[in-house]
Amino acid sequence: MNKAKIFLLFSLSFITGIFIASFFYPDFFSAIFVYLALLFAIIIFFVFYKNKNAILITLAILMFVFGFYLTEKKIDKINL
């Protein structure tokens, strides 16, 4: 996988995290979802740490969670 495809994967993961967070903001489900995604990413990383594709998937999941988290924080700041 070349650098452009990796960048596209991470960008789309981040944008998808923002998109999903905008729909699930007031729910308790969103906080549980973030923690489960982080746990899933850590498990994938430690089980498949020698596989480059698994590391890319793990980083994509982390970018998704980062986009989700940032959107929740910004919406909280706006709603105050």
GROMACS elastic network, one bead per residue, 0.5 to 0.9 nm:
[ bonds ]
;  ai    aj funct       b0    kb
    1     4     6  0.82598   500
    1     5     6  0.63581   500
    1     6     6  0.67763   500
    1    53     6  0.88910   500
    2     5     6  0.55935   500
    2     6     6  0.64290   500
    2     7     6  0.88182   500
    3     6     6  0.50673   500
    3     7     6  0.60980   500
    3     8     6  0.85316   500
    4     7     6  0.51055   500
    4     8     6  0.61156   500
    4     9     6  0.86060   500
    5     9     6  0.60792   500
    5    10     6  0.86344   500
    6     9     6  0.50598   500
    6    10     6  0.62732   500
    6    11     6  0.85455   500
    6    56     6  0.77577   500
    7    10     6  0.52094   500
    7    11     6  0.60061   500
    7    12     6  0.84941   500
    8    11     6  0.50610   500
    8    12     6  0.59919   500
    8    13     6  0.84025   500
    9    12     6  0.52963   500
    9    13     6  0.60988   500
    9    14     6  0.86658   500
    9    56     6  0.86698   500
    9    57     6  0.89215   500
    9    60     6  0.67445   500
   10    13     6  0.50344   500
   10    14     6  0.61866   500
   10    15     6  0.86375   500
   10    56     6  0.86505   500
   10    59     6  0.75296   500
   10    60     6  0.52865   500
   10    61     6  0.85973   500
   10    63     6  0.62665   500
   10    64     6  0.80247   500
   11    14     6  0.51536   500
   11    15     6  0.61575   500
   11    16     6  0.84868   500
   11    60     6  0.85430   500
   11    63     6  0.79133   500
   11    64     6  0.88939   500
   12    15     6  0.50460   500
   12    16     6  0.59098   500
   12    17     6  0.84681   500
   12    60     6  0.85948   500
   12    63     6  0.88930   500
   12    64     6  0.83000   500
   13    16     6  0.51049   500
   13    17     6  0.62074   500
   13    18     6  0.87710   500
   13    60     6  0.57071   500
   13    61     6  0.69635   500
   13    62     6  0.84436   500
   13    63     6  0.58237   500
   13    65     6  0.85255   500
   13    67     6  0.79395   500
   14    17     6  0.51153   500
   14    18     6  0.64437   500
   14    19     6  0.87407   500
   14    60     6  0.78079   500
   14    61     6  0.86474   500
   14    62     6  0.85329   500
   14    63     6  0.50187   500
   14    65     6  0.75843   500
   14    66     6  0.69070   500
   14    68     6  0.77143   500
   15    18     6  0.50832   500
   15    19     6  0.61554   500
   15    20     6  0.86621   500
   15    63     6  0.87920   500
   15    64     6  0.73832   500
   15    67     6  0.66477   500
   15    68     6  0.87367   500
   16    20     6  0.60475   500
   16    21     6  0.84100   500
   16    64     6  0.64630   500
   16    67     6  0.75958   500
   16    68     6  0.81649   500
   17    20     6  0.52843   500
   17    21     6  0.60353   500
   17    22     6  0.86287   500
   17    63     6  0.76251   500
   17    65     6  0.61117   500
   17    66     6  0.72608   500
   17    69     6  0.80890   500
   17    71     6  0.81673   500
   18    21     6  0.52018   500
   18    22     6  0.63060   500
   18    64     6  0.77052   500
   18    65     6  0.88000   500
   18    66     6  0.86098   500
   18    68     6  0.50738   500
   18    69     6  0.81991   500
   18    70     6  0.77470   500
   18    71     6  0.57392   500
   18    72     6  0.85501   500
   19    22     6  0.54119   500
   19    23     6  0.70696   500
   19    67     6  0.85401   500
   19    68     6  0.79145   500
   19    71     6  0.86843   500
   20    23     6  0.54839   500
   20    24     6  0.65187   500
   20    25     6  0.86836   500
   20    68     6  0.70552   500
   21    24     6  0.51922   500
   21    25     6  0.57224   500
   21    30     6  0.73725   500
   21    67     6  0.79854   500
   21    68     6  0.50851   500
   21    69     6  0.77919   500
   21    70     6  0.89656   500
   21    71     6  0.62708   500
   21    72     6  0.65188   500
   22    25     6  0.57485   500
   22    68     6  0.82560   500
   22    71     6  0.70583   500
   22    72     6  0.77082   500
   22    75     6  0.83641   500
   23    26     6  0.85359   500
   24    27     6  0.57300   500
   24    28     6  0.85598   500
   24    29     6  0.74603   500
   24    30     6  0.59046   500
   25    28     6  0.83256   500
   25    29     6  0.87957   500
   25    30     6  0.66351   500
   25    71     6  0.86234   500
   25    72     6  0.64138   500
   25    75     6  0.78347   500
   25    76     6  0.88966   500
   26    29     6  0.85532   500
   26    30     6  0.78318   500
   27    30     6  0.57266   500
   27    31     6  0.78595   500
   28    31     6  0.57292   500
   28    32     6  0.68478   500
   28    33     6  0.88053   500
   29    32     6  0.52698   500
   29    33     6  0.59899   500
   29    34     6  0.87383   500
   30    34     6  0.63024   500
   30    35     6  0.88324   500
   30    68     6  0.86745   500
   30    72     6  0.89024   500
   31    34     6  0.52800   500
   31    35     6  0.65058   500
   31    36     6  0.87336   500
   31    69     6  0.88646   500
   32    35     6  0.52622   500
   32    36     6  0.61231   500
   32    37     6  0.85643   500
   33    36     6  0.51612   500
   33    37     6  0.60843   500
   33    38     6  0.86044   500
   33    65     6  0.89147   500
   34    37     6  0.51845   500
   34    38     6  0.62443   500
   34    39     6  0.86452   500
   34    65     6  0.59964   500
   34    66     6  0.89142   500
   34    68     6  0.75224   500
   34    69     6  0.75631   500
   35    38     6  0.51033   500
   35    39     6  0.61418   500
   35    40     6  0.85496   500
   35    65     6  0.86649   500
   36    39     6  0.50055   500
   36    40     6  0.60274   500
   36    41     6  0.85445   500
   37    41     6  0.61171   500
   37    42     6  0.86267   500
   37    61     6  0.69799   500
   37    62     6  0.78885   500
   37    64     6  0.87659   500
   37    65     6  0.69438   500
   38    41     6  0.50892   500
   38    42     6  0.62181   500
   38    43     6  0.86341   500
   38    61     6  0.75963   500
   38    62     6  0.67986   500
   38    65     6  0.71595   500
   39    42     6  0.51800   500
   39    43     6  0.62078   500
   39    44     6  0.86530   500
   40    43     6  0.51640   500
   40    44     6  0.61928   500
   40    45     6  0.86006   500
   40    58     6  0.83813   500
   40    61     6  0.85234   500
   41    44     6  0.51555   500
   41    45     6  0.61281   500
   41    46     6  0.87292   500
   41    57     6  0.80119   500
   41    59     6  0.77185   500
   41    60     6  0.88869   500
   41    61     6  0.62285   500
   41    62     6  0.68895   500
   42    45     6  0.50601   500
   42    46     6  0.62303   500
   42    47     6  0.85636   500
   42    58     6  0.73671   500
   43    46     6  0.53258   500
   43    47     6  0.60444   500
   43    48     6  0.83820   500
   43    58     6  0.89420   500
   44    47     6  0.53039   500
   44    48     6  0.58386   500
   44    49     6  0.76506   500
   44    54     6  0.68033   500
   44    55     6  0.78387   500
   44    57     6  0.83603   500
   44    58     6  0.64907   500
   45    48     6  0.54893   500
   45    49     6  0.51324   500
   45    50     6  0.87791   500
   45    51     6  0.89993   500
   45    54     6  0.68152   500
   45    55     6  0.60547   500
   45    57     6  0.87650   500
   45    58     6  0.61270   500
   45    59     6  0.88808   500
   46    49     6  0.53737   500
   46    50     6  0.89768   500
   47    50     6  0.85494   500
   48    51     6  0.55442   500
   48    52     6  0.84393   500
   48    53     6  0.89455   500
   48    54     6  0.60335   500
   48    55     6  0.74633   500
   49    52     6  0.75617   500
   49    54     6  0.70930   500
   49    55     6  0.64911   500
   50    54     6  0.81165   500
   50    55     6  0.80406   500
   51    54     6  0.53863   500
   51    55     6  0.65208   500
   51    56     6  0.89256   500
   52    55     6  0.51314   500
   52    56     6  0.63203   500
   52    57     6  0.87323   500
   53    56     6  0.50208   500
   53    57     6  0.62062   500
   53    58     6  0.85662   500
   54    57     6  0.50202   500
   54    58     6  0.60975   500
   54    59     6  0.86067   500
   55    59     6  0.61779   500
   55    60     6  0.85252   500
   56    59     6  0.51096   500
   56    60     6  0.60747   500
   56    61     6  0.86074   500
   57    61     6  0.61694   500
   57    62     6  0.85861   500
   58    61     6  0.51385   500
   58    62     6  0.62669   500
   58    63     6  0.87055   500
   59    63     6  0.61580   500
   59    64     6  0.85684   500
   60    63     6  0.50295   500
   60    64     6  0.62023   500
   60    65     6  0.86714   500
   61    65     6  0.62282   500
   61    66     6  0.85461   500
   62    65     6  0.50395   500
   62    66     6  0.60264   500
   62    67     6  0.86023   500
   63    67     6  0.61729   500
   63    68     6  0.85166   500
   64    67     6  0.52408   500
   64    68     6  0.61946   500
   64    69     6  0.86180   500
   65    69     6  0.59794   500
   65    70     6  0.85408   500
   66    69     6  0.50685   500
   66    70     6  0.60953   500
   66    71     6  0.85249   500
   67    70     6  0.52699   500
   67    71     6  0.61567   500
   67    72     6  0.86528   500
   68    71     6  0.53458   500
   68    72     6  0.63348   500
   68    73     6  0.88264   500
   69    72     6  0.52173   500
   69    73     6  0.63133   500
   69    74     6  0.87429   500
   70    73     6  0.51506   500
   70    74     6  0.61921   500
   70    75     6  0.86035   500
   71    74     6  0.51562   500
   71    75     6  0.60891   500
   71    76     6  0.85194   500
   72    75     6  0.51798   500
   72    76     6  0.61254   500
   72    77     6  0.86366   500
   73    76     6  0.51017   500
   73    77     6  0.62628   500
   73    78     6  0.87455   500
   74    77     6  0.50277   500
   74    78     6  0.62403   500
   74    79     6  0.86871   500
   75    78     6  0.50221   500
   75    79     6  0.61061   500
   75    80     6  0.87491   500
   76    79     6  0.52158   500
   76    80     6  0.64441   500
   77    80     6  0.55873   500
